[in-house]
Amino acid sequence: MMKDSIDRSVLIATMILAVLLSACGAGSGSEKDKGKPVVVTSVVPQGTVIERLAEDLVDVVIMVPPGAHPGTYEPTMQQMMAVDKARAYFMVGHPNFPVERTWLGKLREQAPSMKVYDTSEGIEALGGDPHVWVSPKSMRVISRNIASGLAHVLPEKKERIAENLRQLEKEIDRVDAQVTTALEGVAGKNFYVFHPAWGYLARDYGLIQREIEHGHKEPSPAELAHLIEEAREAGVTTVFVQPQSSTRSAQTVAKDVGAKLVEIDPLAEDWSASIVHAAQAIGKALSE
């Protein structure tokens, strides 16, 4: 009877071991071959475009989440682990974009099979301003670059991606028309921002961006005094800030020249609404 008990124990142990080995074998294969492809991008606006073009065909990992500042953000362990599974990285592509300048080389070493696509290819870069997506004219190029990359990731879905691109380009055209209307009659004028995130919008629609912050640093007392004097002489009524940045120096300038602070967000998830809102706010300020 004791022998039967031992035999049953051995049988149960063997069955448990077989289940465990089977589970381990199932989990030891490459995750890249299972489920939806993982694609990574740096900022929310690019992530929004990927989701519009690929819909639910991919899992999107955004390195700089909503509300975070690209100049100071560091990827989490969870994001770094996600890169191991990534089929593609859609980079902003500007040499001065902080997250990519600091981390992209390390991520490529970590995931050597991950393809990297430059979403800004074909856009003339502004030296110190990596916010290429804030202009509809640039966003057309970015969207086409992302669509091209996604067609390589999902070759069997390239027609669906192409149709989604056509629909997205129609929306970008509508945003372009609204921005043009909002900025009508203010070409050549200066608008004041804390963080210089709107250079591409300014360039493409004939405006001049004047920034308070330089190189992610607060201005010196002398620089601040000069800006205040310049803004006062120009009759500035509005200083634009963004939710990811400190507003201390912007508040000083606004207070001393009798201007108000207005928030516009270059990293908003709803790209279309945020760009139209920014253009309308800038147009209104420059018309006062």
C-alpha positions in Angstrom: 0.0 0.0 0.0 2.9 2.3 0.8 4.4 1.5 -2.7 1.1 2.5 -4.4 1.1 5.8 -2.4 4.7 6.5 -3.5 3.8 5.6 -7.1 0.9 8.0 -7.1 3.1 10.8 -5.6 5.7 10.2 -8.3 3.1 10.3 -11.0 1.6 13.6 -9.6 5.0 15.2 -9.3 5.8 14.1 -12.9 2.6 15.6 -14.2 3.2 18.9 -12.3 6.8 19.0 -13.7 5.5 18.4 -17.2 3.0 21.3 -16.9 5.7 23.6 -15.5 8.1 22.7 -18.3 5.4 23.2 -20.9 4.6 26.6 -19.4 8.3 27.6 -19.4 8.7 26.5 -23.0 5.6 28.5 -24.0 7.1 31.6 -22.4 10.7 31.2 -23.7 10.0 32.0 -27.3 10.4 35.5 -28.7 7.6 37.8 -27.8 8.1 39.7 -31.0 6.5 36.8 -32.8 3.3 36.8 -30.7 0.3 39.1 -30.8 0.4 42.6 -32.2 3.7 44.2 -33.2 5.1 46.7 -30.7 6.2 50.0 -32.1 7.8 52.8 -30.1 7.8 56.6 -30.6 9.1 59.5 -28.7 6.2 61.9 -28.2 2.4 61.9 -28.0 1.7 63.6 -31.4 3.6 61.0 -33.3 1.9 58.3 -31.2 -1.5 59.8 -32.2 -0.5 59.6 -35.9 0.6 55.9 -35.5 -2.7 55.1 -33.9 -4.7 56.9 -36.6 -2.8 55.0 -39.4 -2.5 51.6 -37.9 -5.6 51.6 -35.7 -5.6 48.5 -33.5 -3.0 46.6 -35.5 0.0 47.6 -33.3 0.7 48.3 -29.6 2.2 51.8 -29.3 4.7 52.7 -26.6 5.3 56.5 -26.2 8.6 57.3 -24.5 7.6 60.8 -23.2 4.1 60.4 -21.8 1.5 63.2 -21.5 2.5 66.0 -19.2 6.2 65.1 -19.1 8.9 67.4 -20.3 11.1 66.0 -23.1 14.1 67.9 -21.8 14.1 66.1 -18.4 12.2 62.9 -18.9 14.0 59.5 -18.4 12.4 56.3 -19.6 10.9 53.9 -17.0 12.0 50.3 -16.6 8.7 49.2 -18.1 9.4 51.3 -21.2 12.9 49.9 -21.5 11.5 46.4 -21.4 8.9 47.2 -24.0 11.7 48.3 -26.4 13.0 44.7 -26.2 9.8 43.6 -28.0 9.7 46.5 -30.5 9.6 46.0 -34.2 10.1 49.7 -35.0 11.0 53.1 -33.4 9.5 56.2 -35.0 11.9 58.9 -34.0 11.3 62.7 -34.1 14.6 62.9 -36.0 15.9 66.3 -34.9 19.5 66.1 -33.5 18.5 68.3 -30.6 15.6 66.3 -29.4 16.7 65.5 -25.8 15.2 62.0 -25.3 16.6 60.7 -28.6 19.9 62.4 -28.2 20.4 60.8 -24.8 18.6 57.4 -25.1 18.2 56.3 -28.7 21.7 55.0 -29.1 21.3 52.9 -25.9 17.9 51.6 -27.1 19.3 50.5 -30.4 22.1 48.6 -28.7 19.4 47.0 -26.4 17.2 46.0 -29.4 19.5 45.7 -32.5 16.7 44.2 -34.6 14.4 47.2 -34.1 14.1 49.3 -37.2 14.3 53.0 -36.7 12.4 55.4 -38.9 13.0 59.2 -39.1 9.6 60.9 -39.1 11.2 64.3 -40.0 12.9 63.1 -43.1 12.4 65.7 -45.8 11.7 68.6 -43.4 14.2 71.4 -43.2 15.2 71.5 -39.6 15.4 74.6 -37.4 18.7 74.5 -35.4 17.5 74.6 -31.8 13.9 73.6 -32.2 12.9 69.9 -32.5 9.1 70.5 -32.3 8.7 69.7 -36.0 5.1 68.5 -35.6 3.5 71.8 -34.6 3.0 72.9 -38.2 0.4 71.3 -40.4 2.9 71.6 -43.3 5.4 69.5 -41.4 2.8 67.1 -40.2 1.9 66.1 -43.7 5.5 64.9 -44.2 5.6 63.2 -40.8 2.4 61.3 -41.5 3.7 60.1 -44.8 7.0 59.0 -43.2 5.1 57.1 -40.5 2.8 55.5 -43.0 5.8 54.3 -45.0 7.4 52.8 -41.9 4.2 51.1 -40.8 3.8 49.6 -44.3 7.2 47.8 -43.7 6.1 46.6 -40.3 2.7 45.5 -41.6 3.1 44.8 -45.3 -0.1 42.8 -45.5 -2.0 45.9 -44.2 -0.4 48.5 -46.4 -3.6 49.3 -48.3 -5.5 49.9 -45.1 -2.6 52.1 -43.9 -2.7 54.0 -47.2 -6.4 54.7 -46.9 -6.0 55.9 -43.3 -3.3 58.2 -44.5 -5.6 59.7 -47.1 -8.2 60.4 -44.5 -5.6 61.9 -42.1 -4.2 64.1 -44.9 -7.7 65.5 -45.4 -7.8 66.4 -41.7 -4.4 68.0 -41.9 -5.6 70.1 -44.8 -8.5 71.3 -42.8 -6.2 72.2 -39.9 -3.9 74.0 -42.4 -6.9 76.1 -43.6 -8.0 76.9 -40.1 -4.5 78.0 -39.1 -4.1 80.1 -42.2 -7.4 81.8 -41.4 -6.5 82.3 -37.7 -3.2 84.0 -38.6 -4.4 86.1 -41.5 -3.2 89.6 -41.3 -0.5 89.1 -38.6 2.4 88.0 -40.8 5.8 89.4 -39.8 4.7 90.0 -36.2 6.5 88.8 -33.0 4.8 86.5 -30.5 6.4 85.8 -27.1 6.7 82.3 -25.7 8.4 80.9 -22.6 9.7 77.7 -24.2 10.6 77.9 -28.0 8.3 75.2 -29.2 6.5 76.9 -32.0 9.3 77.7 -34.5 7.9 75.6 -37.3 4.5 77.1 -37.1 6.1 80.6 -37.1 8.3 79.8 -40.1 5.6 78.2 -42.2 3.0 81.0 -41.5 5.3 84.1 -41.6 5.6 84.9 -37.8 8.5 85.5 -35.5 8.8 83.6 -32.3 10.5 85.3 -29.4 11.5 83.0 -26.6 12.1 83.7 -22.9 13.9 80.4 -22.2 17.1 79.5 -23.9 18.5 76.0 -24.0 16.0 74.8 -21.3 17.5 77.4 -19.0 15.8 80.4 -17.2 17.2 83.7 -18.5 19.8 85.6 -16.6 18.6 88.8 -14.8 20.2 90.9 -17.6 18.5 88.8 -20.3 15.2 89.0 -18.5 15.5 92.8 -18.2 16.2 93.1 -21.9 13.2 90.9 -22.8 10.9 92.9 -20.6 12.0 96.2 -22.2 11.7 94.7 -25.7 8.2 93.3 -24.9 7.1 96.6 -23.4 8.2 98.6 -26.4 6.4 96.1 -28.7 3.2 96.5 -26.7 3.0 92.8 -26.0 -0.4 91.7 -24.6 0.2 87.9 -24.2 3.0 85.6 -23.2 2.5 82.0 -24.2 3.4 79.1 -21.9 3.0 75.3 -22.1 1.9 72.9 -19.3 5.2 71.0 -19.3 7.4 74.0 -18.3 7.9 76.3 -15.3 6.2 79.7 -15.8 8.2 81.7 -13.3 10.2 83.9 -15.7 7.1 84.2 -18.0 5.1 85.5 -15.1 7.8 88.1 -14.4 7.7 89.3 -18.0 3.9 89.3 -18.2 3.6 91.2 -14.9 6.1 93.9 -15.8 4.6 94.6 -19.2 1.0 94.2 -18.2 0.4 91.1 -20.3 -1.5 87.9 -19.6 -0.3 84.3 -19.7 -2.0 81.9 -22.2 -1.3 78.2 -22.3 -0.9 76.4 -25.6 0.3 72.8 -25.6 2.7 71.5 -28.3 2.5 67.9 -26.9 -1.3 67.5 -26.7 -2.8 64.2 -27.6 -5.5 65.8 -29.8 -3.1 67.3 -32.4 -5.7 68.9 -34.6 -7.5 70.7 -31.8 -4.3 71.8 -30.1 -2.7 73.3 -33.2 -5.9 75.2 -34.2 -6.2 76.5 -30.6 -2.6 77.7 -30.6 -3.0 79.4 -34.0 -6.2 81.1 -32.9 -4.7 82.2 -29.6 -1.6 83.6 -31.3 -3.7 85.3 -34.0 -5.9 86.9 -31.4 -3.0 88.2 -29.4 -1.2 89.7 -32.4 -4.4 91.4 -33.5 -5.0 93.2 -30.2 
